[in-house]
Amino acid sequence: MMKKHFLPLLLILTQVSCAQTSVPNIDVAYSRFENDSQLRYGLSSLTVLNAKTGEVVFSKNGHIGLAPASTLKVVTSASAFHILGQDFRWETTLCYNGSIVNGILNGDLIIRGGGDPTLGSDRYAQSKPEALLNRWAAAIKKAGIKKINGRLIADDSLFGTQITPLGWIWQDIGNYYGAGASSLSWKENEIGVRFRAGVKAGDKTELLGAVSNSTDLKLVNEVTTGNAGSGDNVYAYSAPYTDIVYLRGTYGIDLKKTIMISMPDPALTLARELKSALDDNGISIAGQASTARLLDLEKEKFLPPATVIDEYQSPLLRQIIYWLNQKSLNLYGENLIKSIALKQGKAATTENGISEIKKFWSSKLKMDPNALAILDGSGLSPENRITTLAMASILQSAAKEPWYSSLYESLPENNKIKMKSGSIRNVLAYTGYHKSSSGTPLVFTFITNNYNGSTSAIKQKMFKVLDELK
């Protein structure tokens, strides 16, 4: 008898909470969406909470785990603010071993990565490639070094060699958005390649080469010319630390664009570019540019550095999270996950970082860890699963924190609502904050999986549902 009365009671409570928070038509709008033909074989969930009180305004399928795509970055952001702190910075150290005699370093110059994903990024004045290369050259000169008889070693050991999370797919990891999370990143671990389209659609394109001269990648061009207006459908297929990249797909006949692909070994690229920059500054290096990983493979350990000559600090965490969410930078999310593991005294692995995040939210919100069945920090893995109730609850909790304004400002504006979007194959999701016309602050998570038809069509239908929050 109790089971027979339970569902109607829940419906009554849902209707009452909707009326109390002035979102009276949300259930009707969602029901219409749920019965749309684009969801015939799909599944959707929407949870709306009162951002101030945590009251459940509306929730359908709120306890079902769905693939969140890039909306997962908001969970990573909130976790990083809590665990690392909004003023957290990564540190990159320039040091040497051996001794300096008459301006000659008889030893190795070492640049040790601390996990900063912004090294060489153009998004910040301090991290631009020329700014950092000039800074390090100046620090070496200030240390009295005019010549180096040893090697230039990029120490990329902090995060280990597993730089791509579990669940990432072959079609993604060779492209700029699938770049691995190295402890010594450079230029957001991206390299540009240039093409010239053929005379007509179907013709083979001409590969003009890579933008960077500091890479020895073997680029195999299998890209053909696409129709006018077809744009960039080029995919790079490679793996971490590889020296060969296969380029496939189509490049629009009218396209004039540099295609960005992932940098398989960012630490080695940085070592080579720094060696070249030092040579331009009159500081010669007799040995090779190498990395800790390569030396370990060769069973040759470099000596521990004895003298630090520069300690570079990254932009503040709140500045980094702004770009993480504004431009959906997967690399930033993955480096944050590993850094969370380190902060908690664990080895810097994705698995450890995720474990710590689950522990944190389980403690803070009494959340079932199984509601966060995730494999990465960016949402790129199609195997990620999270419930809309869990994600909305995390965002609602964040609204009470002193760093909330930084999180809020990091969210893009879509459909005149501050929210993060997420999209992978047949997945579209949104999560964010909005104030209703009655002045009620709301937080929501809306995820749709396995829809059919066009993404643009399902997007507009999801926006119609979210319009009811206004």
N, C-alpha and C positions, 0 to 999 in steps of 0.2 A: 504493500500500500504506500509506503514512503517513497518508493521509486516512482510511482505513478504521479505523485504530486510534486516531485523535485523539479522537473523541467519547467512546468508552468510557473513555479515560484521564481526560478531564475529569469524567465522572460519578463515577469512582472518587475523584478528588481532592476533588470536592464532598462525597461521602459521608464521606470521612475528616475534612474540615474541620468538618462538622456534628458528628461524633462528638467531635472534639477540643474543641469549644466547647459541648458539652452542649445542642445543639438538634437532636436526632435526628429529630424528626418534621416539621421545617419543610418538607422537600421533599414529603412526603405531603400535608400540609395545603395547600400551594400548588398542587399538582397537582389536588387536589379543587376548589379555588377556580377554577383556570384552565379547568376543564371544566364549570363551572356554566353553566346555560342563559342566565344574565344576561350572559355574555361570549361568546355565540354569534357576535356580530358585533363584538366589542370586542377590546381588547388590554390586557394588564396586564404589569407588571414589578415585581419585588421584589429588592432588594439588601440584604443584611445583612453588616455588617463587625464585626470585633472592634474596639471603640472604642480599645483600648490599642495593639494591634499593627498594625491595618490589614488583618489577614488576612481574605480573603473567606470568610465563613461560608456564605453562600448567595447566588446571583445567577441570576436567570432574566430574559432579555431586557434585561439590564443595559446593553447598548450601544445600545438603541433609544430614540430621542428621543420623549418623550411630553409632552403638555400637563400642566404641574405645578400649575396654578391657584395658590392662595395659599401653597403650600409653597415657592414661589420666594422668598418673603420671608425665609426662613432663609438662603438664599444671599446675598441683599442684606444681611442683618444681618451675616453673617460678613465679607463684603467691606468693609462700612463700618467694622467694628471694626478690621480690618487697615489700611485705607487712611486713614481719618479719625482713628482712635484713640478709645478708650472715653471719654475726657474732652472730646471735641470738642463745641463749642457754636456755634450760629449767632448772628450779631449783627445787630440792627436799630438803625439810627441815626436820631435825630431832629436835624435841623439847619435852618439857614436861610441865605438869601442876602440881600443888601442890608444895611441898617443900622438900628439902633434909636436913635430920637431921642425923648426924653421919654416912654418907654414905648411908643412906636409903632414897629412893625416896618414899614419901607418896603421890602418884599421878600416873598419866598415862604417859607412854612414847609414843610419837606420831610421826609417819613418814608421812609427808604430801606430796602427789603427786602433781607435777606441770604440768604433761602431758608428761614427758620424756619417749619415747618408747624404749630407749636404756638401761634402768636400768637392769643390769644382763646380758647384751649382751656380747658375746665373740668377737664381731667385733672390740672393742676398749679396749686397755689395762686398761683404767681408769674405765670402766663400768663392767668388769668381776665380776661375783658373789662374788668370794673370796675377791677381792679388795674392793668392796663396804661393804661387811659384816665386814671385818677387820677395814675399815675406821670408820664405825658407832660404832663398839665396842670400838675403841680407843677414839672416841669423848665422849662416855658415861663415860669411865674411867676418862678422863681428866676433866669431869664435877664433878668428885667426887662421882659418883653413883656406889655403890657396890651391891645394892639390890633394887628391885622395888616391892613395896607392891601393886601397881595397875596393870593395864593391858598394853599390847602392842597393840596400835591401828594404823592400816594402814588407813590413811585418803584418801579415793578414791572419794571424793565428788565433786571435781572440774568439772568433765565432766558429772556429773549426772549418772543415771543408764542405759540410752539408749546407750550401747556401740557398737552396730552393726547398720550400716546405713540402711535406707529403701532400699528394693530391693534385699538384700542379700538372697540367697536361702539356704534351709535346708541342702542340700548336701555339702555346702561350710563351714558353720559357725562352724562346729565341728572339722574341719581340721586346721592344723597350719596356712595356708594362709588365713583362715577366722576368726582368733582370733580378739576379740573385742578391741576397742580403749579405754582402761581405762586410767584415769588420773594418776594411779599408776600401771605401767606395771612392769613385772618381767620376765627376760629371754625371751624377745620378745613374751611373753604370749603363750609359747609352752611347752608341756610335751611329753617326749618320751615313747612309749610303745614297748615291745619286744614280739616276737612270735617265736615259733618253728613249722616249717612246719610238716605236717603229712607224712606218709610213701609214699602215692601216691596221685595224683591229685584227688580232690574231698573230701579228708579226712578233718576232722575238725582240725584246728590248735590248738596248746597249747599256751595260753596266759601266758607269764612268768612274767608279771606285768609292772608297771610304773617305769620309771627311778628315779623319784623324790619320796622321802619318806615323803614329806611334803604335800601330797594330800590325801584326803579321798574319792576320786572318786570311784564309783562302776562301774567297767568296765565289760560290758556284751559282751562276745566274740561270734560272729556269723561268724567269718572269716573262710573260707575254703582254702585248699591248691590248688594253681594254677599250671599250667603246667610249666615245666622248661623253663626259659627265659621270662615268663610272667611278672615277676617283681612285683612291688608294685601297687596293685589295692585295697588297704585298704582305706575305708572311715569311718570317725567317725561322729556319729550323736549325737549332744548334743545342749545345749542352754546356753547363758550366765548365770552364777551363779548356774548352775545345779550341782548335785552331782552324776549323772548317765550318762554314755556314752555308746552308742551302737556301736560296731565295726563290720563292714560288708564289704563284698567284698572278694578278694582273695589275698593270699600271696604266691609268687612263691616258688616252692619246693626247688629251689636252692638259694633262697634269704637269705642273712645274713645282715639284716638292721633294725635299730631302726626306727619305724614309729612315725612321729611327729604329734601330735594332738593339738587342741587349749586348752589353760588353761582357764576353765570357770570363775574362780575368782582369777585373778593374785594378787590382793591386799592381799587377805587372804593367799595365798601361800607365798608371801613375808613376811607377818607378822609371819607366822609359822617358816620360815627358819631363820629369824632374831632372833626370840625367842630362837631357838635351838642354833644358833651361839653365842648368849650372854651367854647361859648356859654353852657352851664349854669354854667360857672366864671367867667363875666364877661369872657371873652376873645373879642371879636368878630373875625370875619374878613370883610373886605369882598369878597374875590374868591370864586370858585367852588371847590368840592372837585373835584379832577381827578386824573389819573394820568399817568405818563410816557408810557404807550402812547397815550392819547388826545391828548396834546399833540403827540406825534410824528405822529399821523395828521393833525393840524391844521397840521403843518409849523412848529410853534412850540416851539423848544427852551427849556427853563428853564435859567437860569444855574447853573453849578456851585455847590454849597453852600460857603459860606466858614467857617461856624462850627457846630461840633457842640455840642449842649446835652444830649444823652443817648445813651448806648450801652447798649442792653438785650441781655443774653445769655440764650439759651434754656436749658432744662434740659440736663443732660449727655446725651451720646449714649446711654449705657447706660439712662438713664431713658426715653428716647424709644423705644428698641428694645423695651423691656418692653411698651409699649402697641402698638407696631407688630405684635408677634406675638400678644399676648393678645387684642386686638380686631381684628386683621387690617386695619389702617388703610392702605388703598392710597395715600392722599396721602403718608403718611410715607415709604413705600417709594420713591415717585417723586421726592420731594425729595432723598432720600439719593442716588439715582442721579445726579442733576444736580450735587449737591455733590461727589460723587466726581470727576466730570469737572473741576470747578473746582480741586479740590485737586491734581489732576495737571496743572494748567496749561492745560487745554482749555476751550473754550466750554461753557457749562452747558447741554448738550443731552442728552437721553436716549441718543441714539446714541453720543455720546462717552463717557458714563458706562459704558454696556455694553461698549464697546470696551476701556476701562481695566480693567474687571472680568475680561474674558476674558484680557487680557494678564497680569494678576496671577496668576490661577490656572494659566495656562499655564506661567508661570515657577516658581511655588511647588510645584505638584504635577505638572508635566510633562503637564498635561491638554490634550487636543486641544480647541481653541476651538470646534470644530464640535459638541462635546458640550453646549455652552451656546448653543443657537440661540434666543435670547430677544429680546424687543422692549421689555420694560419691567422695572420692579423690584418689581412687586407681584403679578404673575401674572394680572392681569385680562384681558390679551389672550389670546384663544383660539388665537392663532398661536404662542405660546411653545412651545418644545420643549427638553427637557433629559433626559438619561439618569439612571436611578436610581443607576448606579454613580458618575457625576459628583457628584450631590448628596450621596450617602452619603459619598463621599471628602472632600468639603468639610467636612461635619459631623465626620467622624473627625479631620480635621486640626485643627478648631477645639477639640477636646477637650484639645489640648496647650497651648492659649494661656492667658495670664494672665487674660483676660477671659471665659474659658469659663463661669464660674459665672453671669455676667450673661446670656449667651446661653441657658444652660440654664434659668434662672429665668424668662426671657421666654416660654418655651414653655408653652402650656396643658396641662392634664392631660386626656387622653381615654382611656377604657377602662383607667384606672389606669396609663397610660404617658405620660411627658412627650413630647408630640409636637405638631407644627403640622399642622393640617388644611388642605385646599384643595378648593374645590368651585366649578366652573362647569358649564355645561350638559353632562351626561353625562360629567363628569370628577370623580373623587374620589381624593384623594391624602393620604398621611400621611408625615411624616418626623420622626425624633427619636431619643431615647436610652432605653435600658432596661438593667437588670442582670438576667441570668438567675438562676434559682434556685441555680445552681452558683457564682454570684458573678462571672460573666464580663460585663464591660461591653460592650454592643452598641450599634451605631448602624445605622439602617435608613432606607430610602426605599421606599415602596410606592405605585405609581400605577396607576390604572385609567382607561382612556379608552373612550368609546363603548359603555358598558354599556347594557343596556335594562332596563326595569322601574323600580321605585322606588329612590330614593337610600337610604332607610332600610334596605331589604333588602340592598343591596350593601355598605352600611356594616357591618352586623352580620356579613356573610360575611368582610369584610376583617379585622374585629376577631378573628374566630375564627383566622385565619391568624397574626395578631400575638400571639395568646394563647400560641402555641408558643414565643415568645421569653421567656416568663415562667418 
